[in-house]
């Protein structure tokens, strides 16, 4: 009668890619694995509760829900008997038909913006603007200007924000206050930004994203209003997007907290912040399959 000589631990991962996140199906598959383990007399340890995520496959143009569960299997190695494994391979993968995604409409543009300001509410001075176009393939063309904020007469500098800037990283401060920084007159920079947006798609369908519905877009809209005053209420506004097409990146990122944010460049540099947020937003919108819905 052979005696156990060693005990091995084998990590096994089971992945299911399906068109819908049906928890009952996942539970049924997990039960099947448990029954298989009991039948083989192996000791089985769940590595955690089944997790569900979603991914966008650019090559196939499809969205897939992914269910994954990990196990640790302890199997005695006995002379003359093979090791007992829960599964023959390191992982088993089952694919069902994936749900087609809704593509990004060809006339719609999505743009992430970031402002560096001297206040926290509409009506404050704006020092710089960074913007990044976004598509399902990733961040695209960029726009960046440092404003000559001394020409923003009538707009405010909040003492608390001015003091806050004094305590920020040197790289972020140098991009705004350094001796070699090129500052563009505010009206000219805004005209250039509007023209850049026109290269991305029509006015009617452009979406402007900012980190909070109460910060970037409203502050930039107020800057346009101040720079280009209009005494005729029926005349079109200089603001280069419809107010109902403002979008909140802060809300978007809270819908999928498991998708990591990756910092690019210097914190509180308008273009670097916009690039970091755009990269994150693209991955969030792909995971949510929401390009046509927002």
Secondary structure per residue as TSV (DSSP state, phi and psi in degrees):
chain	resnum	aa	ss	phi	psi
A	1	X	-	360.0	119.4
A	2	X	-	-72.2	144.9
A	3	X	-	-109.0	147.9
A	4	X	E	-59.2	132.7
A	5	X	E	-101.9	-39.7
A	6	X	E	-141.5	163.5
A	7	X	E	-125.5	128.6
A	8	X	E	-114.9	150.6
A	9	X	E	-113.3	123.9
A	10	X	E	-115.9	126.9
A	11	X	E	-88.9	126.1
A	12	X	E	-123.8	135.6
A	13	X	E	-122.3	131.1
A	14	X	E	-115.0	126.1
A	15	X	E	-121.4	132.7
A	16	X	E	-122.1	128.4
A	17	X	E	-113.0	117.9
A	18	X	E	-132.8	170.9
A	19	X	S	-83.7	-22.7
A	20	X	S	-136.2	147.3
A	21	X	-	-85.6	56.6
A	22	X	-	-74.4	113.5
A	23	X	H	-65.2	-30.8
A	24	X	H	-64.5	-37.8
A	25	X	H	-65.6	-41.6
A	26	X	H	-62.3	-45.7
A	27	X	H	-61.0	-39.6
A	28	X	H	-63.9	-42.0
A	29	X	H	-65.6	-41.5
A	30	X	H	-61.5	-41.6
A	31	X	H	-61.8	-39.4
A	32	X	H	-61.0	-41.1
A	33	X	H	-65.8	-41.2
A	34	X	H	-61.1	-42.6
A	35	X	H	-63.6	-39.2
A	36	X	H	-64.5	-40.3
A	37	X	H	-65.8	-42.8
A	38	X	H	-63.0	-40.8
A	39	X	H	-65.1	-26.1
A	40	X	T	-93.5	1.9
A	41	X	T	63.7	25.0
A	42	X	-	-90.0	149.7
A	43	X	E	-84.7	128.7
A	44	X	E	-121.5	137.3
A	45	X	E	-126.9	125.3
A	46	X	E	-70.8	133.7
A	47	X	-	-85.5	5.9
A	48	X	S	143.5	169.5
A	49	X	S	-70.0	150.7
A	50	X	-	-56.7	136.6
A	51	X	E	-110.0	148.7
A	52	X	E	-125.3	131.2
A	53	X	E	-139.0	177.8
A	54	X	E	-137.1	150.5
A	55	X	E	-141.6	153.7
A	56	X	E	-110.3	121.8
A	57	X	E	-94.7	103.7
A	58	X	T	-63.9	-38.1
A	59	X	T	-63.9	-39.3
A	60	X	T	-95.8	-10.7
A	61	X	T	62.2	43.2
A	62	X	E	-139.0	156.6
A	63	X	E	-106.6	139.8
A	64	X	E	-131.3	138.7
A	65	X	E	-92.6	134.5
A	66	X	E	-117.6	122.0
A	67	X	E	-110.4	129.5
A	68	X	E	-136.8	140.4
A	69	X	E	-140.8	138.6
A	70	X	E	-108.8	147.7
A	71	X	E	-133.3	149.7
A	72	X	E	-110.1	128.6
A	73	X	E	-117.1	121.3
A	74	X	E	-97.6	123.1
A	75	X	E	-132.9	122.0
A	76	X	E	-70.7	134.9
A	77	X	E	-95.2	112.1
A	78	X	E	-111.0	141.6
A	79	X	T	-57.8	129.0
A	80	X	T	85.9	-2.3
A	81	X	S	-127.7	139.2
A	82	X	-	-71.3	159.5
A	83	X	-	-62.4	148.0
A	84	X	-	-93.5	119.7
A	85	X	-	-116.6	144.4
A	86	X	S	-66.1	-41.4
A	87	X	S	-131.6	151.9
A	88	X	S	-72.0	-23.6
A	89	X	S	-120.8	171.6
A	90	X	S	-64.1	-30.1
A	91	X	E	-151.8	148.3
A	92	X	E	-117.1	135.5
A	93	X	E	-130.0	129.5
A	94	X	E	-120.1	125.8
A	95	X	E	-113.2	129.9
A	96	X	-	-109.8	172.1
A	97	X	-	-59.0	127.8
A	98	X	-	-85.0	148.0
A	99	X	E	-73.6	129.2
A	100	X	E	-61.6	145.4
A	101	X	-	-91.0	162.7
A	102	X	-	-94.7	113.3
A	103	X	-	-69.4	161.6
A	104	X	-	-67.0	123.3
A	105	X	-	-56.1	138.3
A	106	X	T	-63.9	-23.1
A	107	X	T	-98.4	9.4
A	108	X	-	-104.4	135.4
A	109	X	E	-121.3	144.3
A	110	X	E	-120.0	129.9
A	111	X	E	-133.1	126.0
A	112	X	E	-91.7	128.7
A	113	X	E	-118.0	155.8
A	114	X	E	-144.1	135.7
A	115	X	E	-115.0	145.0
A	116	X	E	-111.5	125.3
A	117	X	E	-130.1	174.1
A	118	X	S	-110.9	27.1
A	119	X	S	-169.6	-178.7
A	120	X	S	-122.0	8.4
A	121	X	S	-142.1	158.7
A	122	X	T	-52.5	136.8
A	123	X	T	104.0	-2.1
A	124	X	B	-91.5	163.2
A	125	X	-	-73.2	144.9
A	126	X	E	-114.4	125.9
A	127	X	E	-93.0	-35.1
A	128	X	E	-153.9	157.9
A	129	X	E	-134.4	126.2
A	130	X	E	-118.7	141.6
A	131	X	E	-144.4	144.8
A	132	X	E	-138.4	127.5
A	133	X	E	-74.8	147.9
A	134	X	E	-130.6	138.8
A	135	X	E	-137.5	170.4
A	136	X	T	-58.1	-22.7
A	137	X	T	-78.2	-16.2
A	138	X	E	137.2	-177.5
A	139	X	E	-62.9	146.5
A	140	X	E	-123.1	-136.2
A	141	X	E	-57.9	151.3
A	142	X	E	-123.6	161.6
A	143	X	E	-139.7	138.5
A	144	X	E	-150.2	131.3
A	145	X	E	-143.4	142.5
A	146	X	E	-100.0	125.2
A	147	X	B	-81.7	153.4
A	148	X	-	-85.2	85.7
A	149	X	G	-70.8	-8.5
A	150	X	G	-68.6	-18.9
A	151	X	G	-90.2	6.4
A	152	X	-	-91.5	64.2
A	153	X	T	-62.5	137.7
A	154	X	T	91.8	-13.8
A	155	X	-	-93.6	159.0
A	156	X	B	-104.2	152.4
A	157	X	-	-115.0	115.2
A	158	X	-	-81.0	125.7
A	159	X	H	-55.3	-37.4
A	160	X	H	-64.7	-39.4
A	161	X	H	-72.0	-38.4
A	162	X	H	-60.2	-43.7
A	163	X	H	-65.7	-37.6
A	164	X	H	-61.4	-41.8
A	165	X	H	-61.8	-32.5
A	166	X	H	-64.7	-18.2
A	167	X	T	-103.7	6.3
A	168	X	S	-85.7	170.9
A	169	X	-	-58.4	144.8
A	170	X	H	-62.0	-36.3
A	171	X	H	-63.9	-41.4
A	172	X	H	-67.5	-39.7
A	173	X	H	-67.8	-40.6
A	174	X	H	-63.4	-32.3
A	175	X	H	-68.1	-16.5
A	176	X	H	-114.6	-39.8
A	177	X	H	-109.4	-1.0
A	178	X	S	-64.6	154.6
A	179	X	T	-66.9	-21.8
A	180	X	T	-102.2	9.2
A	181	X	-	-71.2	131.8
A	182	X	-	-90.6	117.9
A	183	X	-	-104.0	131.2
A	184	X	B	-98.8	134.4
A	185	X	-	-50.6	140.1
A	186	X	H	-57.5	-49.1
A	187	X	H	-60.3	-42.1
A	188	X	H	-64.7	-40.6
A	189	X	H	-65.6	-37.7
A	190	X	H	-68.9	-38.5
A	191	X	H	-61.5	-41.5
A	192	X	H	-65.2	-39.1
A	193	X	H	-65.3	-43.3
A	194	X	H	-60.5	-41.8
A	195	X	H	-66.2	-37.7
A	196	X	H	-63.5	-43.1
A	197	X	H	-60.2	-37.2
A	198	X	H	-62.4	-26.2
A	199	X	T	-74.2	-15.2
A	200	X	T	-92.9	-24.3
A	201	X	S	160.2	171.8
A	202	X	-	-67.8	152.3
A	203	X	G	-53.1	-43.9
A	204	X	G	-58.3	-34.3
A	205	X	G	-113.9	18.4
A	206	X	E	-89.0	137.4
A	207	X	E	-108.8	130.9
A	208	X	E	-112.0	119.2
A	209	X	E	-103.2	137.8
A	210	X	E	-141.2	162.3
A	211	X	S	-83.5	76.9
A	212	X	S	117.0	129.7
A	213	X	T	-69.2	-10.9
A	214	X	T	-108.5	10.6
A	215	X	S	-122.2	-87.8
A	216	X	H	-57.4	-57.7
A	217	X	H	-63.2	-46.9
A	218	X	H	-63.9	-36.6
A	219	X	H	-67.9	-41.7
A	220	X	H	-67.4	-37.6
A	221	X	H	-61.8	-41.4
A	222	X	H	-65.9	-35.7
A	223	X	H	-63.8	-43.1
A	224	X	H	-60.2	-44.4
A	225	X	H	-61.7	-39.3
A	226	X	H	-73.9	-39.1
A	227	X	H	-73.1	-29.8
A	228	X	T	-128.1	70.9
A	229	X	-	-61.5	143.5
A	230	X	-	-131.0	115.5
A	231	X	S	-85.9	-6.0
A	232	X	-	-106.3	105.6
A	233	X	T	-60.7	-24.3
A	234	X	T	-86.1	-9.8
A	235	X	S	-78.4	151.3
A	236	X	-	-66.4	148.2
A	237	X	-	-77.9	153.8
A	238	X	S	-75.2	-17.0
A	239	X	-	-57.1	125.0
A	240	X	S	-87.7	28.5
A	241	X	S	-156.9	153.4
A	242	X	-	-73.4	138.3
A	243	X	G	-60.6	-28.8
A	244	X	G	-77.0	-4.1
A	245	X	G	-101.6	13.4
A	246	X	E	-74.2	139.5
A	247	X	E	-128.6	148.8
A	248	X	E	-106.1	108.6
A	249	X	H	-67.7	-32.0
A	250	X	H	-61.7	-40.9
A	251	X	H	-66.8	-43.8
A	252	X	H	-57.5	-46.0
A	253	X	H	-70.7	-21.2
A	254	X	H	-81.4	-9.9
A	255	X	H	-76.1	-25.5
A	256	X	-	-138.7	80.4
A	257	X	T	-68.4	-19.1
A	258	X	T	-77.8	-10.1
A	259	X	S	-90.3	116.8
A	260	X	-	-73.7	147.7
A	261	X	-	-94.6	131.9
A	262	X	-	-115.2	116.4
A	263	X	-	-71.5	134.1
A	264	X	-	-121.5	128.4
A	265	X	S	71.4	-151.4
A	266	X	-	-90.9	138.3
A	267	X	T	-69.3	136.4
A	268	X	T	71.4	22.0
A	269	X	-	-98.5	124.7
A	270	X	H	-58.2	-42.4
A	271	X	H	-72.8	-42.2
A	272	X	H	-62.2	-42.0
A	273	X	H	-64.6	-42.1
A	274	X	H	-63.9	-40.0
A	275	X	H	-64.3	-43.7
A	276	X	H	-62.7	-44.6
A	277	X	H	-68.4	-36.8
A	278	X	H	-65.6	-43.7
A	279	X	H	-58.0	-44.4
A	280	X	H	-67.1	-44.5
A	281	X	H	-63.3	-38.6
A	282	X	H	-60.1	-46.3
A	283	X	H	-66.7	-34.5
A	284	X	H	-67.2	-47.1
A	285	X	H	-65.7	-35.5
A	286	X	H	-64.6	-44.1
A	287	X	H	-64.3	-36.4
A	288	X	H	-85.6	-8.4
A	289	X	T	51.8	49.6
A	290	X	-	-114.5	9.1
A	291	X	T	-58.7	-36.3
A	292	X	T	-86.9	-5.8
A	293	X	T	-107.2	-10.6
A	294	X	-	-112.9	360.0
